[in-house]
Amino acid sequence: MNAEAVHSLRTTCGAVPEAGRSATVGESKKWVWEEIMGYFVRRRYATGMLGAALLGAALAAAPVPASAQNGDPIKIGFSLALTGPLAPNGKQALLGAKIWQEEINAKGGLLGRKVEFVNYDDQSNPANIPGIYTKLLDVDKVDLLNGPYGTNLVAPAIPVAMQKGKLLIGLFALDGNKEFHYPRYFSVIGAGPKPSQAFTEGYFEVAAQQKPKPQTVALVAEDAEFARNACDGARENAKTYGFNVIYDKTFPPGTTDFSPIIRALQAANADLAVVCSYPLSSVGIVVAANELNFTPKMLGGAMVGLQATVFKGKLKTKLNGIVNYETWVPSPKLMPPAAAFFKIYQERAKAEGVDPLGYYLGGWGYAYFQLLGKAVEGAKTLDDAKLADYMHSHSFSTIMTDNFKFNADGEWTKGTTLQVQYHGITDAADLETWRGMSYQTVLTPADQKTGDLIYPYEKAK
């Protein structure tokens, strides 16, 4: 990295905020290493060599904090996006986490000690992550870590955890450990052993079942960690299911005019259009596709954000016909284990001004702390190495998923990602619409299927 790049990092990377405050620009030399590491991760220079170098240091078990020797609270450190484009999801995850904390403390805590949260707003900005997680460990002296939300933010947290030998559970990070292979990383996302492919596999599976079978595919992805990973998987899925990719382009994060992207897709004239994007881009593409009457035979794929109630309420009829991934839906099969939680969450959400349903991240925010708590209780320790060993050797159940196990990279051994299609949405759609299943059909996997694809896309619009 040249001097200009380092100077840029030191003037643009988020530094370490005070607890409860948003991150601000950092000047302290203490954080230079973390800023550089964040730079490498964001630019995808986190190669196997970098992972191996950090892993060597990590395998020496981090010492258990002194607080573990007494009755002080167990401090769990983490960040979530409470401002910025990921905030609608981050805020509901935080409420879910708080509900778990209150419940576990009402039962006496973990290992006989109350649980205390030390958490920060990462502002949806990957540049803030290395400084935040270093402060959690070096200044706040937390006992345990939980990761941030989203691939783009979990990726720069992993090197910090590796340097300190800490266990890290990432929330909705798609293939976040593929460069590092860090044995103390675990993922809370039902993407299975081939995570990059999971978000679009159902899309291609149902496309291949149509008669006559569509032949060509256009891929468009936001140039950021999540979308790149998902698009890598889409290419593999296209090959597996026998489709020909005739268009494959990226667009920069922060794009605001999506009309040129849609016009390019129209010119490509592929049968299938697969989009891999983060929330604001997902919304922008859906709006532009409707405005320009873009009608491939199928549209959707790996579009983050469409699952959030706030965006459903804005898009309404524009969602009709789109086929997209989901991680959980309020179906008769999936709701029962989570029903008590969502009753509490939805009552609390009214006062806290967060997503009123919490289906996308509220339940998972609870579940990824529930997972950590079960590991601590099962292993009967806060030692990171022993916790990781326990998690690799046991199966787990949470309110969101039953009986899952982890592979060597911390991914689930079996995928649970859903593919759904939106349909029948009117301009009168409201919260009660989004509360149920009337507007969405689960297409895959087979054991969760609730109906068939409306094909082609134009027929469902």
WOCORKA-V753928 format. One record per backbone hydrogen bond with DSSP energy under -1.0 kcal/mol. CO is the residue of the C=O (numbers start at 1). NH is the residue of the N-H. E is the energy in kcal/mol with one decimal. If there is no record, write none. Layout:
BEGIN
((CO,NH,E) (CO,NH,E))
END
This chain:
BEGIN
((2,6,-2.1) (3,7,-2.6) (4,8,-2.4) (5,9,-2.4) (6,10,-2.5) (7,11,-1.2) (8,12,-1.4) (9,13,-2.8) (13,26,-1.3) (18,21,-2.6) (24,15,-3.3) (28,31,-1.5) (29,32,-1.8) (31,35,-2.4) (32,36,-2.7) (33,37,-2.5) (34,38,-2.6) (35,39,-2.1) (36,40,-2.4) (37,41,-2.3) (38,42,-2.7) (39,43,-2.1) (40,45,-3.3) (41,44,-1.5) (45,47,-2.1) (47,51,-2.3) (48,52,-2.6) (49,53,-2.2) (50,54,-2.3) (51,55,-2.4) (52,56,-1.7) (54,58,-1.9) (55,59,-1.9) (57,60,-1.0) (65,68,-1.9) (66,69,-2.2) (67,70,-1.5) (74,116,-3.0) (75,143,-1.9) (75,144,-2.1) (76,118,-2.3) (77,146,-2.4) (78,120,-1.4) (80,122,-1.5) (84,87,-1.8) (86,89,-1.0) (86,90,-2.7) (87,91,-2.8) (89,93,-2.0) (90,94,-2.1) (91,95,-1.9) (92,96,-2.1) (93,97,-2.3) (94,98,-2.5) (95,99,-2.1) (96,100,-1.8) (97,101,-2.5) (98,102,-2.6) (99,103,-2.2) (100,104,-3.0) (101,105,-2.3) (102,106,-1.8) (104,109,-3.0) (105,108,-1.5) (110,113,-2.0) (113,110,-2.4) (114,74,-3.1) (116,76,-2.7) (118,78,-1.9) (120,80,-2.0) (122,125,-2.0) (125,128,-1.7) (126,129,-1.1) (128,132,-1.9) (129,133,-2.7) (130,134,-1.9) (131,135,-2.2) (132,136,-2.3) (133,137,-1.3) (134,138,-3.3) (135,139,-2.1) (135,140,-2.8) (136,142,-2.3) (144,77,-2.9) (148,171,-1.8) (150,153,-1.0) (150,154,-2.6) (151,155,-2.2) (154,157,-1.3) (154,158,-1.4) (157,161,-2.0) (158,162,-2.6) (159,163,-2.3) (160,164,-1.4) (161,166,-2.6) (168,186,-2.4) (169,147,-3.2) (170,188,-3.0) (171,150,-2.9) (175,178,-1.4) (177,181,-2.8) (182,185,-1.6) (184,168,-2.4) (186,170,-2.6) (188,172,-2.0) (189,191,-1.7) (190,416,-2.9) (190,417,-1.4) (194,197,-1.2) (197,200,-1.1) (197,201,-1.4) (200,204,-2.1) (201,205,-2.5) (202,206,-2.3) (203,207,-1.8) (204,208,-2.3) (207,210,-1.4) (215,244,-2.8) (216,272,-2.1) (217,246,-2.5) (217,247,-1.1) (218,274,-2.9) (219,249,-2.2) (220,276,-2.2) (221,251,-1.9) (222,224,-2.3) (224,228,-2.8) (225,229,-2.3) (226,230,-2.8) (227,231,-2.5) (228,232,-2.3) (229,233,-2.0) (230,234,-2.0) (231,235,-2.1) (232,236,-1.6) (233,237,-2.6) (234,238,-2.7) (235,239,-2.0) (236,240,-2.6) (237,241,-2.5) (238,243,-3.2) (244,217,-2.4) (247,219,-3.1) (249,221,-1.9) (251,223,-2.7) (252,255,-1.4) (258,262,-2.1) (259,263,-2.7) (260,264,-2.0) (261,265,-1.9) (262,266,-2.5) (263,267,-2.2) (264,268,-1.9) (265,269,-1.6) (271,297,-2.2) (271,298,-1.1) (272,218,-2.6) (273,300,-1.5) (274,220,-2.1) (275,302,-2.2) (276,222,-2.4) (277,304,-2.6) (278,282,-2.7) (279,283,-2.5) (280,284,-2.2) (281,285,-2.6) (282,286,-2.2) (283,287,-2.4) (284,288,-2.5) (285,289,-2.7) (286,290,-1.8) (287,291,-2.5) (288,292,-2.2) (289,294,-2.8) (297,457,-2.0) (298,273,-2.3) (299,323,-2.6) (300,275,-3.0) (301,325,-1.4) (302,277,-1.9) (305,308,-1.6) (308,312,-2.3) (309,313,-2.5) (311,315,-2.5) (312,316,-2.8) (315,318,-2.4) (316,319,-2.3) (317,320,-1.4) (319,322,-2.1) (322,422,-2.0) (323,301,-2.3) (324,420,-3.1) (326,418,-2.7) (329,331,-1.9) (331,335,-2.6) (335,338,-1.5) (335,339,-1.2) (338,342,-2.5) (339,343,-1.8) (340,344,-1.6) (341,345,-3.1) (342,346,-2.5) (343,347,-1.2) (344,348,-2.2) (345,349,-2.9) (348,352,-1.8) (349,353,-1.3) (349,354,-1.1) (358,363,-1.7) (361,365,-2.6) (362,366,-1.5) (363,367,-2.3) (364,368,-2.5) (366,370,-2.4) (367,371,-2.6) (368,372,-1.3) (369,373,-2.8) (370,374,-2.4) (371,375,-2.1) (372,376,-2.2) (373,377,-2.6) (374,378,-2.4) (375,379,-2.8) (376,380,-1.9) (383,387,-2.5) (384,388,-2.5) (385,389,-2.2) (386,390,-2.2) (387,391,-2.5) (388,392,-2.1) (389,393,-1.0) (396,404,-3.0) (401,398,-3.2) (404,396,-2.6) (405,413,-2.1) (407,410,-1.9) (410,187,-2.9) (411,407,-3.1) (418,326,-2.2) (419,443,-3.3) (419,444,-1.2) (420,324,-2.5) (421,441,-2.2) (422,321,-3.5) (426,429,-1.8) (430,434,-1.7) (431,435,-1.3) (433,436,-1.1) (437,440,-1.1) (439,423,-2.5) (441,421,-1.9) (442,450,-2.5) (442,451,-1.2) (444,419,-2.1) (445,448,-1.7) (456,459,-1.5) (457,460,-1.4))
END
